[in-house]
C-alpha cells in the first residue's frame, strides 16, 4: 500500500493519477470533501474517462496533525509520499506554518518509523536550500545559514527537512525533493495555477529577477523513480530551467492569449507596494498578497544546479516553454 499526504494539492493530485493509473494500490489522506474536486479536475487534464482510476483510490479523512486519524491511514502502508504542506509567506501565519510543516512532518516521520515503512519521499522546496555566497548556481550542498533573512515558508520547510533527516538517523530510508515553482494544470484558484488565472486578467509589470521552474509531471515522475530506486537519504533539486520573470510572464500571457507586460517594476515600486499591502491587511483583515520577502524574491537572480538528479536517474526535464503552453491551453478549456 502507498500512502499520499496532500493529495488534494497540485503535486499530490498529479501524483495520485500517475500511481493509480498504473494500477498501484494507493491511499490518500484528505481533510475537506470539497477539495476532492481538485483531484477530479487534475485527472480530467489527463483523460475524460477518469472515474475508474479515481474510484480505485482509497480516500481516508484525516490530518497530519491528528494522530488518531494517522493510525488508520498508515495501516499496511509500505511507501509514503509526503506532499502536504502549508504555503504562506505571511508573517502572521508563522505559527500555523510551523505547526503544519514541521510538527506535521514530524508526525509523518514518526509513523513511518513505527510502522516500518520501507521508504519516505518528502516534498520540500528550493526555499529550504542555503543561500548563495557566489555567482555559482545553488546546489544541494549549499549550507543553510540561520542568520540569513529567510521567509517563514523557507524556515518551516527547512525545519520539516530536519525532521526527515532525524528519521534517517533513526533508521528510516528517505529521499527529499526540492522543487522550484511547480507548474501544472487542474487547480486554478491558488498555487501556480492561479498565476495563469492572473495572466488571463493581464499583467501590467514584470520584475528584474529570475525564477526556477519545473513541470509537475517531472516532479511526480522523479518522485516515483526515487521511491523505486536504491537511492536513499539524499536530497535533489528539481528545477528544469531558470527564467527571468520577464520571460516567464511573457510566456504566461501568450499561453492564455493575452499581451505580455511591457513595464518593469522597480525595487522602489515593489517596496511601496508591499508596504501598502501590509497597511491594507491591517485595515481590512484580508490576506497578504505581497510581502517583503516576496518582493525581494522578485528581484533576486538565483540559479539552480539540477545535475545531481539528472545524473542519478539519467533524467531529462520537459522544456518550460511547452509546459506553459500546454497548461495555458488547459486553463482556457477548464476555467472559462
C-alpha positions in Angstrom: 0.0 0.0 0.0 1.2 3.5 -0.9 0.1 6.5 1.2 0.0 10.0 -0.2 -0.5 13.1 2.0 -1.6 16.3 0.5 -3.5 14.5 -2.2 -5.8 17.4 -3.0 -2.9 19.7 -3.8 -1.2 20.2 -7.1 1.7 17.7 -6.6 -0.4 15.2 -4.7 -3.3 15.1 -7.2 -1.0 14.6 -10.2 1.0 12.0 -8.2 -2.3 10.2 -7.4 -3.1 10.0 -11.1 0.3 8.6 -12.0 0.2 6.0 -9.3 -3.5 4.9 -9.7 -3.4 4.8 -13.5 -0.5 2.3 -13.2 -2.6 0.1 -11.0 -0.8 0.8 -7.8 -2.7 0.3 -4.5 -3.0 3.9 -3.2 -4.5 5.5 -0.2 -4.8 9.3 0.1 -5.4 11.5 3.1 -7.9 14.4 2.7 -9.3 16.9 5.1 -12.1 18.5 3.2 -14.6 16.7 0.9 -14.9 19.8 -1.3 -11.2 19.7 -2.1 -11.6 16.2 -3.6 -12.9 18.1 -6.6 -9.3 19.3 -7.1 -8.3 15.7 -7.8 -11.1 15.2 -10.3 -10.1 18.4 -12.1 -6.5 17.4 -12.3 -7.4 13.9 -13.5 -9.6 15.4 -16.3 -6.4 17.1 -17.6 -5.1 13.6 -18.5 -8.4 11.9 -19.6 -12.1 12.5 -19.7 -12.7 8.9 -18.5 -11.0 9.0 -15.1 -13.8 7.6 -12.9 -12.3 4.1 -12.7 -8.9 5.5 -11.8 -10.4 7.9 -9.2 -12.6 5.2 -7.7 -9.6 2.9 -7.4 -8.0 5.2 -4.8 -8.8 4.7 -1.1 -9.6 8.0 0.5 -9.2 8.4 4.2 -10.3 11.6 6.0 -7.6 12.7 8.3 -5.0 15.3 9.1 -1.2 15.1 9.5 -1.7 16.9 12.9 -4.4 14.5 14.0 -2.6 11.4 15.5 -5.7 9.1 15.7 -6.5 9.6 12.0 -3.0 8.7 11.1 -3.2 5.4 12.9 -5.8 4.2 10.4 -4.1 5.9 7.4 -0.9 4.1 8.0 -2.3 0.6 8.2 -0.4 -1.8 5.9 1.5 1.1 4.3 4.9 0.3 2.7 5.7 3.6 0.9 4.8 7.2 1.8 4.8 10.4 -0.4 4.6 13.4 1.9 3.2 16.2 -0.2 1.1 18.0 2.4 2.3 21.5 3.4 1.1 24.9 4.3 2.4 27.5 1.8 2.4 31.1 3.0 4.8 34.0 3.2 2.7 36.0 5.6 4.5 36.7 8.9 1.3 36.3 10.9 0.9 32.8 9.6 4.2 31.6 11.2 2.6 29.6 14.0 0.3 27.8 11.6 3.1 27.2 9.1 5.4 25.9 11.8 2.7 23.6 13.2 1.7 22.2 9.8 5.1 22.0 8.1 7.3 21.0 11.0 5.1 19.2 13.5 3.0 17.6 10.7 6.2 16.3 9.1 7.5 15.0 12.4 4.2 13.1 12.8 4.6 11.5 9.4 8.2 10.6 10.1 7.3 9.0 13.4 4.5 7.0 11.9 6.8 5.8 9.1 9.4 4.7 11.6 6.9 2.9 13.9 5.1 1.2 11.0 8.4 0.0 9.4 7.6 2.0 6.2 10.2 0.9 3.5 10.8 4.4 2.1 9.5 8.0 2.5 9.6 10.7 -0.2 9.3 14.2 1.2 8.4 17.2 -1.0 10.4 20.2 0.2 11.3 23.3 -1.7 14.2 25.2 -3.1 13.3 27.7 -0.4 14.8 25.3 2.1 18.2 25.4 0.4 21.1 27.5 1.7 21.6 30.9 0.0 24.4 31.5 -2.4 27.6 33.2 -1.4 28.9 33.4 -5.0 27.6 33.6 -8.6 27.6 29.8 -8.9 24.3 28.0 -9.2 22.8 26.8 -5.9 23.1 23.1 -5.3 22.2 20.6 -2.7 25.4 21.3 -0.7 24.6 25.0 -0.1 24.7 25.5 3.7 21.7 26.9 5.4 22.6 30.0 7.5 20.1 30.6 10.2 21.3 34.2 10.4 20.1 35.0 6.9 16.8 36.8 6.4 14.6 33.8 5.5 10.8 33.9 4.8 8.6 31.9 7.2 7.9 29.4 4.4 11.6 28.8 4.0 12.2 28.5 7.8 9.4 25.9 8.2 10.3 23.9 5.1 13.9 23.7 6.3 12.5 22.6 9.7 10.5 19.9 8.0 13.6 18.6 6.3 15.3 18.4 9.7 12.6 16.1 10.9 13.1 13.9 7.8 16.9 13.8 8.5 16.1 12.9 12.1 14.1 10.0 10.8 17.0 8.7 8.6 19.3 8.8 11.7 16.7 6.6 13.4 16.8 4.1 10.6 14.2 5.4 8.1 15.0 5.3 4.4 14.0 8.6 2.8 14.6 11.0 -0.1 13.8 14.7 -0.3 13.0 16.6 -3.4 13.5 20.4 -3.6 11.3 21.7 -6.5 11.3 25.2 -7.8 8.0 26.8 -8.8 5.9 23.8 -9.9 3.8 24.3 -13.0 0.8 22.1 -13.6 -2.9 22.2 -14.7 -6.1 21.5 -12.9 -6.1 23.7 -9.8 -6.7 27.4 -10.7 -7.8 29.0 -7.5 -4.5 29.1 -5.8 -0.9 28.0 -6.2 0.9 28.2 -9.5 -2.4 27.5 -11.3 -3.6 30.9 -10.1 -0.8 32.6 -12.0 -2.5 31.5 -15.2 -5.7 33.0 -14.0 -4.0 36.2 -13.2 -2.2 36.2 -16.5 -5.6 36.0 -18.2 -6.6 39.2 -16.4 -3.4 40.8 -17.7 -0.1 41.7 -16.1 1.0 45.3 -16.0 4.5 44.8 -14.8 7.4 42.4 -14.8 10.3 42.4 -12.4 14.1 42.2 -12.7 14.6 38.8 -11.0 14.6 35.2 -12.1 12.7 32.1 -11.1 13.4 28.3 -11.1 10.6 26.4 -12.9 9.6 22.8 -13.2 6.7 20.8 -14.7 4.6 18.9 -12.2 4.9 15.8 -14.4 8.7 15.9 -13.9 8.3 16.3 -10.2 5.9 13.3 -9.8 7.8 11.1 -12.2 11.1 11.7 -10.4 9.4 11.1 -7.0 8.2 7.7 -8.2 11.6 6.8 -9.7 13.3 7.7 -6.5 11.0 5.6 -4.3 11.6 2.6 -6.6 15.3 3.2 -6.8 18.1 2.1 -4.3 18.8 5.8 -3.7 18.2 6.9 -0.1 19.0 9.6 2.4 19.7 12.3 -0.2 18.0 15.5 -1.4 17.6 16.5 -5.0 16.9 19.9 -6.7 14.1 19.7 -9.2 14.4 22.8 -11.5 14.1 22.3 -15.2 15.1 25.9 -16.2 15.9 29.3 -14.7 13.9 32.0 -16.4 13.8 35.8 -16.0 10.4 36.9 -14.7 10.1 39.0 -17.9 10.4 35.8 -20.0 8.1 33.8 -17.6 5.3 36.4 -17.6 5.6 36.8 -21.4 5.0 33.1 -22.0 2.3 33.0 -19.4 0.4 35.8 -21.1 0.8 34.3 -24.6 -0.4 30.9 -23.3 -3.8 32.4 -22.4 -4.0 34.7 -25.4 -3.1 38.0 -23.6 -0.5 40.6 -24.2 2.7 40.4 -22.1 3.6 43.1 -19.6 5.8 45.9 -21.0 6.9 47.8 -17.9 9.5 46.7 -15.3 8.6 47.3 -11.7 11.4 49.0 -9.9 12.6 47.9 -6.4 11.2 51.2 -5.1 7.7 50.4 -6.6 7.8 46.9 -5.1 8.8 48.4 -1.7 5.9 50.8 -1.8 3.5 48.0 -2.9 4.3 45.6 -0.1 4.0 48.3 2.5 0.6 49.4 1.1 -0.4 45.7 1.1 0.6 45.4 4.7 -1.5 48.5 5.5 -4.5 47.1 3.6 -4.3 43.9 5.6 -4.2 45.8 8.9 -7.2 47.9 7.9 -9.4 45.2 6.2 -8.1 41.9 7.7 -7.6 40.5 4.2 -4.7 38.1 3.5 -1.4 39.5 2.3 -0.7 39.4 -1.4 2.7 40.9 -1.5 5.2 40.6 1.5 8.7 41.9 1.8 10.2 38.5 1.2 8.1 38.0 -1.9 9.2 41.5 -3.2 12.8 40.6 -2.5 12.4 37.3 -4.4 11.0 39.0 -7.4 14.3 40.9 -7.8 16.7 38.1 -7.0 18.6 36.3 -9.7 19.4 32.9 -8.3 20.1 29.9 -10.5 19.9 26.2 -9.6 22.0 23.2 -10.4 19.9 20.1 -11.3 22.8 17.9 -12.3 22.5 15.7 -9.2 19.1 14.3 -10.2 19.8 14.3 -13.9 22.9 12.2 -13.3 21.3 10.0 -10.6 18.3 9.0 -12.8 19.6 9.8 -16.3 16.7 12.1 -16.5 15.8 14.9 -18.9 13.4 17.6 -17.9 10.5 18.8 -20.0 11.1 22.2 -21.7 9.3 25.1 -19.8 8.0 26.9 -22.9 6.0 23.8 -23.9 4.9 23.3 -20.3 3.4 26.7 -20.1 1.8 26.5 -23.5 0.1 23.2 -22.6 -1.1 24.4 -19.1 -2.4 27.7 -20.7 -4.4 25.6 -23.1 -5.9 23.6 -20.3 -6.7 26.7 -18.4 -8.6 28.1 -21.4 -10.6 24.9 -21.6 -11.3 24.4 -17.9 -11.5 27.8 -16.2 -13.6 29.8 -18.6 
